[in-house]
Amino acid sequence: WADSAVMIRCRFKVRPLDQWSVRREFLKRLKDDFDAAGIEIPFPHVTVYAGVARDGTAPAFPVKRSKDSA
């Protein structure tokens, strides 16, 4: 989670077993408010280069597909 996490901590007093519906409603309202304000949470992107040559070019990376992955 480290690089991709956005941690927001809140505490609410709720009746027993209401915590799940309160949590869902809070997250929905938070997302709606962020969207309305144009707030986006950027996440890091990773590019993996396998076997980069000295001139900066990289050969095609062979990918094999097994019978089970379809």
Distance bins in CASP14 RR format, pairs under 12 A and 6 or more apart:
PFRMAT RR
TARGET T0000
AUTHOR 0000-0000-0000
RMODE 2
METHOD distances of the structure
MODEL  1
1 7 0 0 0 0 1 0 0 0 0 0 0
1 43 0 0 0 0 0 1 0 0 0 0 0
2 43 0 0 0 0 0 1 0 0 0 0 0
2 44 0 0 0 0 0 1 0 0 0 0 0
3 42 0 0 0 0 0 1 0 0 0 0 0
3 43 1 0 0 1 0 0 0 0 0 0 0
3 44 1 0 1 0 0 0 0 0 0 0 0
3 45 0 0 0 0 0 1 0 0 0 0 0
3 46 0 0 0 0 1 0 0 0 0 0 0
4 41 0 0 0 0 1 0 0 0 0 0 0
4 42 0 0 0 0 0 1 0 0 0 0 0
4 43 1 0 1 0 0 0 0 0 0 0 0
4 44 1 0 0 1 0 0 0 0 0 0 0
4 45 0 0 0 0 0 1 0 0 0 0 0
4 46 0 0 0 0 0 1 0 0 0 0 0
5 41 0 0 0 0 1 0 0 0 0 0 0
5 43 0 0 0 0 1 0 0 0 0 0 0
5 44 0 0 0 0 0 1 0 0 0 0 0
6 27 0 0 0 0 0 1 0 0 0 0 0
6 30 0 0 0 0 0 1 0 0 0 0 0
6 31 0 0 0 0 0 1 0 0 0 0 0
6 34 0 0 0 0 0 1 0 0 0 0 0
6 39 0 0 0 0 0 1 0 0 0 0 0
6 40 0 0 0 0 0 1 0 0 0 0 0
6 41 1 0 1 0 0 0 0 0 0 0 0
6 42 0 0 0 0 1 0 0 0 0 0 0
6 43 0 0 0 0 1 0 0 0 0 0 0
7 41 0 0 0 0 0 1 0 0 0 0 0
8 23 0 0 0 0 0 1 0 0 0 0 0
8 26 0 0 0 0 1 0 0 0 0 0 0
8 27 0 0 0 0 1 0 0 0 0 0 0
8 30 1 0 0 1 0 0 0 0 0 0 0
8 31 0 0 0 0 0 1 0 0 0 0 0
8 33 0 0 0 0 0 1 0 0 0 0 0
8 34 0 0 0 0 0 1 0 0 0 0 0
8 41 0 0 0 0 0 1 0 0 0 0 0
9 26 0 0 0 0 0 1 0 0 0 0 0
10 19 0 0 0 0 0 1 0 0 0 0 0
10 22 0 0 0 0 1 0 0 0 0 0 0
10 23 0 0 0 0 1 0 0 0 0 0 0
10 25 0 0 0 0 0 1 0 0 0 0 0
10 26 1 0 0 1 0 0 0 0 0 0 0
10 27 0 0 0 0 0 1 0 0 0 0 0
10 29 0 0 0 0 0 1 0 0 0 0 0
10 30 0 0 0 0 1 0 0 0 0 0 0
11 19 0 0 0 0 0 1 0 0 0 0 0
11 22 0 0 0 0 0 1 0 0 0 0 0
11 23 0 0 0 0 0 1 0 0 0 0 0
11 26 0 0 0 0 0 1 0 0 0 0 0
12 18 0 0 0 0 1 0 0 0 0 0 0
12 19 1 0 0 1 0 0 0 0 0 0 0
12 20 0 0 0 0 0 1 0 0 0 0 0
12 21 0 0 0 0 0 1 0 0 0 0 0
12 22 1 0 1 0 0 0 0 0 0 0 0
12 23 0 0 0 0 1 0 0 0 0 0 0
12 25 0 0 0 0 0 1 0 0 0 0 0
12 26 1 0 0 1 0 0 0 0 0 0 0
13 19 0 0 0 0 1 0 0 0 0 0 0
13 22 0 0 0 0 1 0 0 0 0 0 0
14 20 0 0 0 0 1 0 0 0 0 0 0
14 21 0 0 0 0 1 0 0 0 0 0 0
14 22 1 0 1 0 0 0 0 0 0 0 0
14 23 0 0 0 0 1 0 0 0 0 0 0
14 24 0 0 0 0 0 1 0 0 0 0 0
14 25 0 0 0 0 0 1 0 0 0 0 0
14 26 0 0 0 0 0 1 0 0 0 0 0
15 21 0 0 0 0 0 1 0 0 0 0 0
15 22 0 0 0 0 1 0 0 0 0 0 0
16 22 0 0 0 0 0 1 0 0 0 0 0
17 23 0 0 0 0 0 1 0 0 0 0 0
18 24 0 0 0 0 0 1 0 0 0 0 0
18 25 0 0 0 0 0 1 0 0 0 0 0
18 26 0 0 0 0 0 1 0 0 0 0 0
19 25 0 0 0 0 0 1 0 0 0 0 0
19 26 0 0 0 0 0 1 0 0 0 0 0
20 26 0 0 0 0 0 1 0 0 0 0 0
20 27 0 0 0 0 0 1 0 0 0 0 0
21 27 0 0 0 0 0 1 0 0 0 0 0
21 28 0 0 0 0 0 1 0 0 0 0 0
22 28 0 0 0 0 0 1 0 0 0 0 0
22 29 0 0 0 0 0 1 0 0 0 0 0
23 29 0 0 0 0 0 1 0 0 0 0 0
23 30 0 0 0 0 0 1 0 0 0 0 0
24 30 0 0 0 0 0 1 0 0 0 0 0
24 31 0 0 0 0 0 1 0 0 0 0 0
25 31 0 0 0 0 0 1 0 0 0 0 0
25 32 0 0 0 0 0 1 0 0 0 0 0
26 32 0 0 0 0 0 1 0 0 0 0 0
26 33 0 0 0 0 0 1 0 0 0 0 0
27 33 0 0 0 0 0 1 0 0 0 0 0
27 34 0 0 0 0 0 1 0 0 0 0 0
28 34 0 0 0 0 0 1 0 0 0 0 0
28 35 0 0 0 0 0 1 0 0 0 0 0
29 35 0 0 0 0 0 1 0 0 0 0 0
29 36 0 0 0 0 0 1 0 0 0 0 0
30 36 0 0 0 0 0 1 0 0 0 0 0
30 37 0 0 0 0 0 1 0 0 0 0 0
30 39 0 0 0 0 1 0 0 0 0 0 0
30 41 0 0 0 0 0 1 0 0 0 0 0
31 37 0 0 0 0 0 1 0 0 0 0 0
31 38 0 0 0 0 0 1 0 0 0 0 0
31 39 0 0 0 0 1 0 0 0 0 0 0
31 40 0 0 0 0 0 1 0 0 0 0 0
31 41 0 0 0 0 0 1 0 0 0 0 0
32 38 0 0 0 0 0 1 0 0 0 0 0
32 39 0 0 0 0 0 1 0 0 0 0 0
33 39 0 0 0 0 1 0 0 0 0 0 0
34 40 1 0 0 1 0 0 0 0 0 0 0
34 41 1 0 0 1 0 0 0 0 0 0 0
35 41 0 0 0 0 0 1 0 0 0 0 0
47 58 0 0 0 0 0 1 0 0 0 0 0
47 61 0 0 0 0 0 1 0 0 0 0 0
48 58 0 0 0 0 1 0 0 0 0 0 0
48 61 0 0 0 0 1 0 0 0 0 0 0
49 56 0 0 0 0 1 0 0 0 0 0 0
49 57 0 0 0 0 1 0 0 0 0 0 0
49 58 1 0 1 0 0 0 0 0 0 0 0
49 59 0 0 0 0 0 1 0 0 0 0 0
49 60 0 0 0 0 0 1 0 0 0 0 0
49 61 0 0 0 0 1 0 0 0 0 0 0
50 58 1 0 0 1 0 0 0 0 0 0 0
50 59 0 0 0 0 1 0 0 0 0 0 0
50 60 0 0 0 0 1 0 0 0 0 0 0
50 61 1 0 1 0 0 0 0 0 0 0 0
50 62 0 0 0 0 1 0 0 0 0 0 0
50 63 0 0 0 0 0 1 0 0 0 0 0
51 57 0 0 0 0 1 0 0 0 0 0 0
51 58 1 0 1 0 0 0 0 0 0 0 0
51 59 1 0 0 1 0 0 0 0 0 0 0
51 60 0 0 0 0 0 1 0 0 0 0 0
51 61 0 0 0 0 1 0 0 0 0 0 0
51 62 0 0 0 0 0 1 0 0 0 0 0
52 58 1 0 1 0 0 0 0 0 0 0 0
52 59 0 0 0 0 1 0 0 0 0 0 0
52 61 0 0 0 0 0 1 0 0 0 0 0
53 59 1 0 0 1 0 0 0 0 0 0 0
63 69 0 0 0 0 0 1 0 0 0 0 0
END
